[in-house]
Every structure is written in structure tokens, then in C-alpha cells.
Amino acid sequence: MKFGNPYKIYKRLPANHNLLQHIVNRKQQSGFTLVELLVALFIVSIGFLAVLPVLLSSMDLTKSTDSGIKAKEMAVQKIEELMAMPKNYFDDDLKLLTNNEFTSATEYFDDKIQPILIEAAQNRALFERQFNVQKVSGVTTEPIPLVLTSVVRYKHKGMWKSRSFSMIWSF
């Protein structure tokens, strides 16, 4: 292994310069001290702590918005399903020939919008959906318009919120 000339640094220095002083000064001028690094780390961590609440509230708002959008889509989906049903479904199954209004039983869904049985709904359900079909009062001519309403409730932070969708529709 070949080493360089140890006097090379010394040759570049002026004649009246002390080599030891040059090495000490050079060491003091380059790099950061441990104290400087700790101060910089402290300042950066204070900055992160200042931004952290904004990030957390943004994540919470995103989750709430996502659940609200899913709930609205579920409500619209139910109205579309009702509009695809034949007239005899409303007359026979929902008994709107003899009644002016029908309200469904509650359906329960998990976070992936999969139906859940009523027995398991207590712990796992994040969404609850009901629909209502009502005849428009005062209209006696055919086709009688119906008010279709679907309401979806969803849990967010242990509280129930809801989204609904309504439409006036006739055959």
C-alpha cells in the first residue's frame, strides 16, 4: 500500500504557520458538533409536533367523508332497486293498494357494504338502512306518484350519523 507524502500539507502552508494549529483549526471548521445536531433535531421535532394535529384531523375528516359517501351510495342504490321493481311489488308485497305508506325493516351492513344477519348486527354493523314508500296525498289519477326515501345511518367515532335520498316516482 502506498501512502502519500506526510509533509504534503506542510509544504502548502506558509513558512511561519504551525502544522498542529492548522490541523486543530481545520477540525473545528468542518462538520457539526453534537450540540448543534441536538438543537437542530429539537427544532425539527417541534415543527413536526405543530403539524401533527392537522394531520390527525385530516385523517379523521377523510374517514368521516368516506363513510358518508358510502352511506349516500347505499341510499341511492336502494332507490334504484325500488325503481326497478314491477308495479305488483308495490301493490302486493308492500300493500300500497290498502295503505298509503310502507316502511321497511332495518338492514345491517359491515364496512365493506356486505349484509349482516340481525343476530350479528349488534357488534359488527357500521351501516343501517331503511326505506320508506309513500303515496303522494291528494293525487287520485293514475299513475299515482310515490315518494321513495332511503335512509342510511352510519357510525363515526361512536356516534350515529345519517345520509338519505328521496325521489318522487311513478310507473
C-alpha positions in Angstrom: 0.0 0.0 0.0 1.4 3.4 -1.0 0.9 6.3 1.4 1.1 9.9 0.3 3.8 12.3 1.4 3.1 13.2 5.1 4.7 16.6 4.5 2.5 17.5 1.6 0.1 19.5 3.8 3.1 21.2 5.5 4.5 22.2 2.1 1.3 24.1 1.2 1.4 26.1 4.4 3.3 29.3 4.8 6.7 29.0 6.5 5.6 30.8 9.6 2.5 28.6 10.1 2.2 25.9 12.8 1.1 22.5 11.4 -0.6 21.5 14.7 -2.6 24.7 14.9 -3.6 24.2 11.2 -5.0 20.7 12.0 -6.9 21.9 15.1 -8.4 24.8 13.2 -9.3 22.7 10.3 -11.1 20.2 12.6 -13.1 23.0 14.3 -14.2 24.5 11.0 -15.7 21.3 9.3 -18.8 19.4 10.3 -21.4 19.9 13.1 -20.9 19.4 16.8 -23.2 17.1 18.8 -24.8 20.1 20.5 -25.7 21.7 17.1 -27.2 18.4 15.9 -29.3 18.1 19.1 -30.5 21.7 18.7 -31.4 21.1 15.1 -33.2 17.8 16.0 -35.2 19.6 18.7 -36.3 22.4 16.3 -37.4 19.9 13.7 -39.3 17.8 16.3 -41.2 21.0 17.5 -42.2 21.6 13.9 -43.5 18.1 13.5 -45.4 18.3 16.7 -47.0 21.5 15.5 -48.2 19.8 12.2 -49.3 16.6 13.9 -52.8 17.7 15.0 -53.5 19.0 11.5 -52.6 15.6 10.0 -54.7 13.7 12.6 -57.8 15.8 12.0 -57.3 15.5 8.2 -57.2 11.7 8.6 -60.4 11.8 10.7 -62.2 14.0 8.2 -61.2 11.7 5.4 -62.6 8.7 7.2 -65.9 10.5 8.1 -66.3 11.7 4.5 -65.6 8.2 3.1 -68.3 6.7 5.4 -70.7 9.4 4.4 -70.1 8.8 0.7 -70.7 5.0 1.2 -73.9 5.7 3.1 -75.2 8.0 0.3 -74.3 5.4 -2.3 -76.2 2.8 -0.3 -79.3 5.0 -0.1 -79.2 5.8 -3.9 -78.7 2.1 -4.6 -81.9 1.2 -2.7 -83.9 3.8 -4.5 -82.7 2.4 -7.8 -83.6 -1.1 -6.7 -87.1 0.1 -5.9 -87.5 1.8 -9.2 -86.6 -1.5 -11.0 -89.4 -3.4 -9.2 -92.6 -4.1 -11.1 -95.9 -2.4 -10.1 -97.3 -5.5 -8.4 -94.4 -5.5 -5.9 -95.7 -2.2 -4.6 -99.3 -3.3 -4.7 -98.9 -6.9 -3.4 -95.7 -7.0 -1.3 -95.7 -3.5 0.1 -99.6 -3.4 0.3 -99.8 0.1 -1.1 -103.3 -0.7 -2.5 -104.7 -0.6 1.0 -102.2 1.5 2.8 -100.7 4.9 2.0 -97.2 4.2 3.3 -94.7 1.3 3.9 -91.5 1.4 6.0 -89.1 -1.5 5.7 -87.3 -3.3 8.4 -83.7 -2.3 9.1 -81.0 -3.9 7.1 -77.5 -4.1 8.6 -74.1 -3.9 6.7 -70.4 -4.1 7.6 -67.6 -1.7 6.5 -67.4 -3.5 3.1 -71.1 -2.9 2.5 -71.9 -6.7 2.9 -75.2 -7.6 4.5 -75.1 -8.8 8.1 -77.6 -11.0 9.8 -79.6 -9.3 12.6 -78.2 -11.6 15.3 -74.6 -10.4 14.4 -75.5 -6.8 13.7 -75.1 -5.6 17.3 -71.3 -5.7 17.2 -70.3 -5.6 13.5 -72.8 -3.3 11.8 -71.4 0.0 10.7 -74.3 0.9 8.4 -78.1 0.6 8.9 -80.5 1.1 6.0 -84.3 1.6 5.9 -86.5 2.6 3.1 -90.0 4.2 3.0 -92.5 4.3 0.2 -95.4 6.7 0.5 -98.2 7.6 -1.8 -98.4 11.3 -2.7 -101.6 12.6 -0.9 -104.3 14.3 -2.9 -103.5 12.6 -6.2 -106.2 10.3 -7.4 -105.4 9.8 -11.0 -103.3 7.0 -12.3 -100.4 6.7 -12.2 -100.2 7.7 -8.5 -96.8 9.1 -7.8 -94.8 7.6 -4.9 -92.2 9.2 -2.7 -89.3 6.8 -2.3 -87.0 7.5 0.6 -83.9 5.6 1.7 -82.1 6.5 5.0 -78.7 5.1 5.8 -77.2 5.6 9.3 -73.5 5.0 9.9 -71.2 5.0 12.9 -68.4 7.5 13.2 -66.5 7.9 16.5 -69.2 6.0 18.3 -71.9 8.4 17.2 -74.6 7.7 14.6 -74.8 10.0 11.5 -77.1 9.6 8.6 -77.5 10.2 4.8 -80.7 10.0 2.9 -82.0 10.1 -0.6 -85.6 10.8 -1.8 -87.3 10.8 -5.1 -90.8 11.2 -6.4 -91.5 8.5 -8.9 -94.4 6.8 -10.7 -94.8 3.9 -13.1 
